[in-house]
Amino acid sequence: MNLLERLRGGLVASCQPVDDGPMDRPEIVAAMAQAAVAGGAAGLRIEGVENLRATRPHVDVPIIAIVKRDLPDSPVRITTTIADARALIEAGADIVAYDATPRPRTDARDDILAAIIAGGALAMADCATRADAEAALAGGAAIVGTTLSGYTAETEGKGDGPDLDLIRAFRDLGGFVMAEGRIDTPELAAQAMRAGADAVTVGSALTRLEIVTGRFAHAVRDAK
Ligand SMILES: CC(=O)N[C@H](C=O)[C@@H](O)[C@H](O)[C@H](O)COP(=O)(O)O
């Protein structure tokens, strides 16, 4: 079965610990990934070459990989260079995701997309708008994700939950639709599927223990 068919109808667990927190270590990321697969994840999203190298030998589900970098003069963070895309493919990424918004970053968006495809991986476009997805699909991206909706100047203030309208807008474009971003409960994941997603990626609600704990801690504190 090809990679997209393996992901279709499934959950992707994004194993990205809180930056510089106690769980931000390759062996812990690899353990989270194996636990997620044991729980039924059809795929994984992994950040960083070291974390990918630590995880790849232990799982055989498709891995969507990214490198995040803080740039001095751009808010774009996700796979901002051709070199990062190539390093991820070399470390075993099946799919490389990149920031598909038109915002400037180190290397041009379309050159990063072309490098992913030339390297033999599938490309996942992390989009904020329908226009981002259209441009990505025209350039050969296999997957369009709603990942960046709510995280750009144009889309900020999108609310708490997932961008179901953007999922619906992607449905007719012809690519594989990944719902991603602020999907914090199984019910929201189901809603994203019903809105037309081919698969759903969940991160913080599964693998950022500080965030999940904080939600419970607040609820308990404010209960009475
Ligand atoms: C906007 C951005 O940088 N998103 C990142 C992309 O990799 C991650 O920080 C998110 O955790 C991931 O997209 C999953 O989303 P959520 O954690 O909401 O389930």
The ligand as an SDF file (V2000), in Angstrom:
LIG
                    3D

 19 18  0  0  0  0  0  0  0  0999 V2000
    1.7400   26.2190   14.1110 C   0  0  0  0  0  0  0  0  0  0  0  0
    2.8540   25.2340   14.3500 C   0  0  0  0  0  0  0  0  0  0  0  0
    4.0040   25.6280   14.4670 O   0  0  0  0  0  0  0  0  0  0  0  0
    2.5240   23.9410   14.3780 N   0  0  0  0  0  0  0  0  0  0  0  0
    3.4950   22.9180   14.6600 C   0  0  0  0  0  0  0  0  0  0  0  0
    3.7870   22.1260   13.4810 C   0  0  0  0  0  0  0  0  0  0  0  0
    4.4750   21.1630   13.4380 O   0  0  0  0  0  0  0  0  0  0  0  0
    3.2950   22.1570   15.9300 C   0  0  0  0  0  0  0  0  0  0  0  0
    3.7410   23.0180   16.9630 O   0  0  0  0  0  0  0  0  0  0  0  0
    1.8770   21.6610   16.2800 C   0  0  0  0  0  0  0  0  0  0  0  0
    1.9630   21.0160   17.5430 O   0  0  0  0  0  0  0  0  0  0  0  0
    1.2950   20.6680   15.2800 C   0  0  0  0  0  0  0  0  0  0  0  0
    0.9470   21.3320   14.1060 O   0  0  0  0  0  0  0  0  0  0  0  0
    0.0390   19.9470   15.7890 C   0  0  0  0  0  0  0  0  0  0  0  0
   -0.9290   20.8620   16.1950 O   0  0  0  0  0  0  0  0  0  0  0  0
   -1.5610   20.7920   17.6810 P   0  0  0  0  0  0  0  0  0  0  0  0
   -0.4250   20.7840   18.6570 O   0  0  0  0  0  0  0  0  0  0  0  0
   -2.4190   22.0110   17.7800 O   0  0  0  0  0  0  0  0  0  0  0  0
   -2.3700   19.5270   17.7360 O   0  0  0  0  0  0  0  0  0  0  0  0
  1  2  1  0
  2  3  2  0
  2  4  1  0
  4  5  1  0
  5  6  1  0
  5  8  1  0
  6  7  2  0
  8  9  1  0
  8 10  1  0
 10 11  1  0
 10 12  1  0
 12 13  1  0
 12 14  1  0
 14 15  1  0
 15 16  1  0
 16 17  2  0
 16 18  1  0
 16 19  1  0
M  END
$$$$
